[in-house]
Amino acid sequence: MQAHHVEVEGLNRLTNEHAEIQRGFALLDESITRGRGLEQILAAAESLTHLIMLHFVHETQFLEKVSPAMLGLHRRAKEELMTEIADVDLGLLRREQAAAMQLRNLWKIWRRDHIYGVGEAVKFMFEEPVEAMSRTTDIQVWTNGFPL
């Protein structure tokens, strides 16, 4: 029962972070489109960049617990996006407005590849046969596609 609680808690945290990141993108977009000024735009972009990086750490921790086999696939799939996020972070450290614009442009990619893609990956993870899951995770009992 404990493993189930930890995994549901981790999944809930990731879901909440997705919502927070979406709000962060909306705030960044609003700051840019309403001409809030460079400092406010950069502050919104910095906050969002750090939230995204923290989210990837949490996602990695979650996958290490529920499906180590998916971890390598996840890292390869997110490698390009994380490279762009690191590039944005460097630009923000230099106080470049172009970095905030680059981050804003990543929204469509993020939404398509990460938010929707993760939903499909999680669905796939929880639909694997019991034998495969017991070999790749600590979770030994699966019912209705969810760990107990």
Secondary structure, DSSP 4 states (H G I P E B T S, - for coil): -HHHHHHHHHHHHHHHHHHHHHHHHHHHHHHHHTT--HHHHHHHHHHHHHHHHHHHHHHHHHHHHH-HHHHHHHHHHHHHHHHHHHHHHHHHHTT-HHHHHHHHHHHHHIIIIIIIHHHHHHHHHHHS-HHHHHHHSS---EETTEE-
